[in-house]
Amino acid sequence: MRSIAAARKTMVAPAFYDKWFVLAVLSIVGIGLLMMTSASIVVSDKQLHQPFYFLFKQLVLLTLGTFIGSFIIQIEIINWDKFSGYLLVGVLFLLSLVLIPGIGHSVNGSARWIGYGPLSFQVSELTKFIMVIYMAGYLVRRNHEIKLKLSGFLKPMLILSTVAILLLREPDFGATVVVTATILGMMFLAGMRLRHFVSLFALVISALALVAVSAPYRLARLTSFLDPWARPFDTGYQLTQSLIAFGRGGWLGVGLGKSIQKMFYLPEAHTDFLFAVIAEELGLAGVLAVIALFVLLVWRIFLIGKEAQRLDKHYAGFVAYGFGLWIAIQFTVSIGVNSGLLPTKGLTLPFMSYGGSSLLVNCIVIAVLLRIDYENRLAVLGVR
């Protein structure tokens, strides 16, 4: 009987996807839709006379993202490497177009969008994706140079500097930080010498600090972060309202849909400060659950990358590492901003906050990761 059971077990076809990875994605997206709806329902009803406007729009974008992802997942990973240079040139061109008056669409003083109305797209979100795709190829082609020579990491720094300058011209300091940190992390994982990495890291931190204090509004954000209660109705308003939400949440929260701060007290409650609403309505238990799901997601992404590296699919491995770092950095910064641990930055919570460009690009990222995992499993089975 034992031999029969063992034989049946070996006959079960292996899964062609990581179940824990898919579970984490679906859980985060599901909770995100629920909490985004709760956070936006009052604003939507007041401004648009339709309480579920943002939910309907997010569902449309999620459907579109899934449709695009169904095509992206069919592209072999090696093809991304072949066309990464052209994609980089294309995104640099788009970043330049955004800065041209009449072409770039400005919102709240920042020219980050191309197009108008429902057809607007935030180019900085696409930039994060393309930079990972391009940098992964560079790390494979120049791996020996990166490990041994100073020029190995100076060359990609020229590209990163160009991208950073264009992003800061919008201005989009948050995206600049995420892109820079992601690329530095990828270079470290590629085996860069520690002394080179520390020197480069110190240089980048100094440059970002200089940029942060060079603009009056960025300096005001930095100083208000250190003591938001000093000016609770001016520069510290967003953070103080967010901290009130955390304080009201307690252990188990005030209950789903019962947030007070989302009622026009907390600005951008359904976008940049969604995590504060989660803390208020679901409490510490909900906060820890969301963090645990993101940790699970990033962990499974890194496992996918590690498996690709083991199978000598180094490009796919670096792509997975880059996406894992990007998601980890962005959700850490978003949570840090909401909880007052980091200065206020305009960064959404991945897969959860309202935002069309972010959601569409995130869907593409998941499709590429599923493709990497799929190719890994085929290689293990000896199919390819």
N, C-alpha and C positions, 0 to 999 in steps of 0.2 A: 504493500500500500504506500509505503514511504517513497519508493522508486517511482510509482505512478504520479504521486503528488509533485515530486521533484521534476519529473518530465513535463507535467502540465505547466509548472512554473517557468521552465525554460522556453516553453512554446509561446508564452505571452509576448506579444510584440512590444518592443520598447517605445516609450513616449518620444515624440520628436520635438518636445519643448520642455522647459523647466517648469514644473507645476507650481513650485513655490514662487518663482518669478512672476508667473501669470497671476497667481493668487494675490501677491502684493500689489501688482498694478491695478487689478480690478477692485481691490479693497480701497486703495487710495483714491481712485477715480470715483467710486461709489460714495465714499464718505465726503469727498470733495463736492460732488453735485448736491448732496444733502445740505452740507454746511454753507456752501455758496448761495443756495436758494434761501436758506434761513437768514443769512447775512444781508441779502439784497432785496428781500421781499418788501420791506418798508420803503426803501428808496425807490424801488421800481414802481410801486403803487402810487407814491407821491408824485414822482416826476413824469411817469409814462402812463399812469392810470391802468397799469396791467401788472399785477403782483408777481407774475411768473415770467416776465419778459426776459430777464437774464438767464433763467433756467432754460427756456425754449431756445434762446440763441446759443447757449452753451451746448445743448443737445444737438443742435444743427451742426455746430462746429466739430463736436465729437464724432458725429456720423461722417462728416466730410473727412476728418482726420483718419478715421478707420478705413474709409474708402481709399484714400491716398496710400495709407499703410499697406493695404492689400496688394497694391502694385509695387511698392517699395520692397516688400518682403520677397518678391520674386527676383530681385536684382542680386547677382552674386557679389559677395563682398569685394572680390578682387577688382571689380569694375569701378568701385568707388575710388580705389587707389589710382586707377588709370586716368580718371577724369578729375581728380582732386585739384590739380593745378588750374584747370579751366574753371572749376567751381570757385576757387579762391579769387581769381581775376573777376569773375562775375559778381561776387559778393562785395569786393572792393569798389566795383563800379556802382553797385546799388547804394553803398554807404556814401559815395560821393554824390549821387543823385538826390539823396535825402536832404543834403545841405543846400540844394538849389531852390531858391524861392519860386513857388508856383508848381514845383514838382513834389518836394517834400511836404508832408502834412504835419503841421505843428499843433500840439495839444499841451496845454498848461506850460507854454514857453519852451517846450522841447520838440525839435523837429526829428522825430524818430520813425515816422510812418510814410509810406508811399501809397498813394491812392486816396480815395475819399469814401466816407460813409462805411457801408458794410464790406467794401472791397479794399479797405486799408490793411496794410501789413507792416509789422514792426521788423525792420531789417536786422536789428541787433540780435533778435532771437535766431534768425537764420545764420548769422555770423558765428554764433557759438557752435552750431552744428558743423559748419564748413571748416572752422578752425581745427576742430577735433579730427575731422576726416583728413584734412591736409597734413596736420602735424603727425598723425599716425604713420603716414607714408614716409615722411621725412625721417622719423625715428628708425624706421626699418632700413632705408637707403643709407643713412649716415650714422648707423649705430656705433660703428667703430670710432668714428670721428668724435661723436658726442662723449664717448667714454674716456677718450685720451687727449683730445685737443680742445683748446680754448675756442677755436673757430667753430667747433661743432655746435655750440649753443649761441654764439654771436650771430650766426646767419639767421636762424629763426626769430631772433630778437628783433631783427630789422623788420620782418613781416609783422610781428606782434606790435611793434612800436607804431607802424603805419595804421594798423587796425585800431589801436588804442587812441591815436590822435583823431581819427575819423569819428570814433564813438564819443570822445570827449567834446567834439565840436557840436554834437547834437543838442545838448549834452546828455550822456548816459553813463554816469560814473559807476553805477551798479553793475551794468553789463561789462564795463571795462575791468572791474575787479574780478568778476566771475571768469571771464575769458583768460585773463592773465594768470590767475591762480590755477586754472585747469591746465593750461599749457605748461606751467612750471611743474605741476604735479606729474604730468606725463613724462617730462624730461627727467625728473628724478627717478621715476619707475623704469625708465629706459637704461639706467645705470650711470648717469652723470656723476662725475667725481664729486665727493662731498664738499671739498673746498671750493670748487667751481660753483656748485649749487648754492652754498651759503653766501658766496660773494654776489652771485646774481640775485638771490633772494633779497639780500640787504639793499642792493641797488634798486630793485623794483619797489620795495617797501618805501624807500626814501623818495622815489619819484612819485608814488601814489600819495604819500603824505604831503609832498610839496603841492601836488595838484589839488588835494583836499583843502588846503588852507589858502590857496591862491584865489579862490572865488568866495565872495562874501556869503552867499547862501550856503555853500558847503561848510564854511567855517562856523556859521550860525548853527547848522545841524550838529556839528561836532561838539560845540560848547553846550548846546541844549541837551545832548545825550548825557553829558557828564553830570548835569544837574537840571533835569527837566522841570522840576518844581519851582525853580527860580523865576521862570516866565511861563507859567502853566497855560496862559491864554494867548501866547504868542509863539515863539519858536519851539517851546516844549509841549504844545497842545496835543499833537498826535500821540507822542509817547506817554504823556500823563493819562490820556483817555484809554490807551492800550493797557497801561498798568492797572487802571481802575477795573478794566475788564478781567484781568488776571486775578485781581484781588476778590472780585465778586464771585468768581468761579468756585473757589474753595476746592474741596476734595472731589465732589461729584458734579459740580456745576449747578446752575440755576434751572436747567432743563432745556430741552431742544425747543427753539423758537422763542425763548423767554429772555433773550438778551436785551438789556437796556441800552448798552453802548452803541449798538447798531442803529439806533433810532436817531440818526443825525448828530450823535455826539462824536463817534469815531469815524474820521474821514477814511475813504477807501476801504470800508469794512469788508467788502466782497472781493477785493483784489489784494493790495499789499498787506493789509492787516486782518486777513481772514483767520490767521492762527489765534489772534486775540479773541475773536468771537468763539472759536472752538474752545479756548480756555474758559471763557465765561459760561458757555452753555453746557459743556461736557466736563469741566473741571480738570483736576490733575489727572484723573483716570483717563479722560479722553485725550489729553495732551500726551501722556505716556504711550497710549495706544497708537496715535498717529506717528510719533517718533519711532516706535518699534517697527511699524510698517515700512517707514522710509529706510531704517537700518537694514531690515530684511531685504528690501529691494536692492539697495546698494551692495549688500553682501552677495546676493545671487548674481548681480552684474559682474562683480569682480571674479566670482567663481567661473562664470562664462568666459571672461577674458583669460583667466589662468589656464583653463582647459584648452583654449585656442593656442596659447603659447606652448603648452605641452605637446600639442599636435603639430608644432612648427608652423602654425598659422599666425605669424607674428603681427602682421598688419591688423588682422581681425582682433587679436588680443589687445593691441594698443588702442584700437577704436573703442572696444568695450571698457577698457580702463578709463579712457577719456570721458565717455558718457557717464560712467560711475562717479568719477571725480566731479564732473559738472553738476549732476543731480545732488551729490552730497554737499558740495559747496553752496549751491543755491538754497537748498532747504535749511542748511545750518545758518546761513546769513539771514534768511527770512525769519526763522524762529528767533535768532538773536536780536534782530531789529524789533520784533513784536514784543519781546520780553525785556527790552531795555539793556541787553548785554552788548549790543553793537549800535553804532550811529545809524540814524534813520536813512534807509536807502529804498529806492523804488524797485523792489524785487518781489515777484509773485512766488507763491508756494507752488512748486511744480505739480502738475496734474490736478490741482485742487482749486486754485484761485481762478476767478473769471478773467479771461483774456484769450482772444482768438488766435493771435500769432503764437503765443506760448503753447497753447494746447495743440495746435496743428504740428508744430515742430516736435513737441514731445511725442506725439503719435508716430512721427517718422523715426524718432530715436528708438522707440519700442520695437518698431518693425525691423529696423536694422539689427537690433540686439537679438530678436527672435531668429533672424536669418543666420546670425553668427552661431547661435546655439544649435540651430538646425544643421548647419554645415559641420559643426563639431560632432554631432551625433552620427551623421552620415560617415564621417571619417573613422569614427570608432568602429562602426559596423563594416568598414572596408568598402563602402559603396563608392567613395571618391578618395 
